[in-house]
Amino acid sequence: MEDKTEPREEVQAEIEKDADAVAKEAAAETEQKQPGLLTRIFKSDVMILIIGAIVVDFIVESLSRHSPIASAQFMVQHPLVSICNVMLILAVLSLSLLFRKRVFAMCMFSLIWITLGITNCVILANRMTPFNVKDLSNLKEGTQILRNYFSVVNLVIIGLGAAAFVLLVILLYRKTPKRKEKVSYKKAVTAVILIIALAFGTVEAGMHTGVLDTFFGNLAYAYRDNGMPYSFMITWLKTGIDKPANYSEAEIRSIFSKGEMGKDGIYTPGEDDEFTGDKKPNIIYLQLESFIDPYMVKGFEYNKDPVPNFRKLMKEYSSGYITVPAVGAGTANVEFEAITGISARFFGPGEYPHKSILTEQTCESAAYDMKQMGYSSHAIHNHRGAFYNRNTVFKNLGFDTFTCLEYMNNVTKTPKNWAKDTVLTSSIIDALESSRGPDYIYTISVQGHGKYPTEQVLEDPEIQVTKSPSEEQKWAYEYFANQMYEMDDFIKELTDTLKDYDEDVVLVMYGDHLPALNMTEDMMTSGDLYKTQYVIWSNFDMPKKDKDTSTYQIHAEVTKRLGISAGMLTRYHQDYRGEKTYMRNFRALAYDMLYGERYIYGGKNIFKPTDMRMGVKEIKIDKIVKVGDDYYIKGQNFTEFSRISLNGEILKTVYLGPTILALNEEVDPEEAVNMKVSQVEKNKEVLSTTE
């Protein structure tokens, strides 16, 4: 019988052949289904977040710089700074890992940053200071900004934009996918914590290595150099003065080792103050807005000297460079240093004590200290009284009176609508004549304020730029130089007036900071963006002594020459300047007096807010007159900001002159006798009301 069975070897070979074919087919199918490397990367949640953070950073910087090209250049030219900013954005976006609708969540967290960028973009188009956390903390001020900067059409557009934003959020929520699997919160939270820790570790490294700035002399420049995300976040996270490492009562009391604070080691006003001079002259500080000698900037030439009077005074009287804490803006921090003797660098980046600690409590100052010497104290500023909270802050700095724009008459304006400084002469004389004893007067000017136009604004100006690197710079510097020229004329007018005044006067003048003209260190003859010039003028003989100083040291320097040692920090600057531990102990004292236990004052706040009067001249109502159906108020010292008020309500008022106001609406005749006069600033804040 024939055996039809195939040999066992042949069957086995056939089986193996079929198995190989099946394996190859399966491998091919698997290879087709397996995503490539690029696909796997883009499907990674973390990688998507990183790419999203880079895109958001580019958008935010484009808005901040008003140019996507400038944003790209910044990210390329400053990669380490950009990495820090991307990491901050990534830390926020990482929170989307906690949601099943991760795409929607990432879009929402991205919109937070983009909204901040849009807000900053809009604000920078209307003011010099970028959007920061302090703007968020005051909704009232925010609504005032809307009224100041936007027309009805603009507000309608903003409203439509807000509505479109809400619609976008709804569409995103409906259209974005939802993950099928549940969120593993253990893994998600771990990932979020790691990303946030890495982000802040990167930023801390950037701060310690100098990649990121930790002091902002100018917020606008800080946002430009450090990026918007970091700059915005750091103004929120870093505030106040850090507690010293070895802070204790013994450490603080040991700072004064020369017996200045007496046996008890604490400062007692009056008891620990000294006067060894021959006279107590009136002391006037004149802080000049953006005032510098235009010749300090290289690359520009003029048809004649823009500041001949100031230059002459510097040659004849004590003068030199003064180091200020700001560039291009930041007037309030300059006056803070000069009035308190505390360095603004001790505070958080971009922080204004006028907007933080000084709104909450008092602080030792030259105004408080000079009271111990028999002085009256006055603040003067030809700008809004509520700006930088000065109408509140100056009470906490010990001033008796504050005369601001709302209490001034005969005010003329620059083409950019800033009050000219010539009005300050009469305000200073009024302050001097308001008391019998000597006066301490701190005056803040505003005429030189930017922004400076990049097109021709002045026709046939006194000062003409004859050489400039560019056409735009020519017009900006020409406008600026002419403001300096007029301010220089004001300086001559003031010194001529005070020269013949029948009381001794010391006048200390200096620029508060360089103008906002995008200057760089190599453009400055001083080689420093934080240096302006000062001069100490007097109407009596004082030895000329040229010396460079700082704004927080200027009061101590002036009073030392007059034989006055009044105030704890004043004595510290006079006695310990130049010693190795000077800055360390200086910071410790500043912390103790503002944030610590006040060991130097015996554990208590010894300074009380003053009952400060707004305006050195009292506003009075002499009588209320009715003519037909119309009411008029006759009185004294009214200004264009005077408004008739009734039971706390501001009424429509027509200013007819410093002695008469007209009511432009109907009131109950029986209530008319109760009408008062209020000084109301342009943002509707009432600064004072007659009794």
PyMOL commands that set and color helices and strands:
alter all, ss='L'
color gray80, all
select helices_A, chain A and resi 8-33+37-43+45-65+68-77+79-98+102-124+133-136+139-149+152-175+185-208+219-226+228-237+249-253+294-296+308-316+331-340+344-346+353-355+357-359+366-371+387-396+405-407+421-432+471-499+521-523+551-561+568-576+582-594+599-601+672-674
alter helices_A, ss='H'
color red, helices_A
select strands_A, chain A and resi 274-275+282-288+301-302+318-323+376-381+401-403+439-444+465-467+505-511+531-538+549-550+564-565+613-614+620-627+630-636+642-646+649-650+653-657+660-663+676-680+686-689
alter strands_A, ss='S'
color yellow, strands_A
deselect
rebuild
show_as cartoon
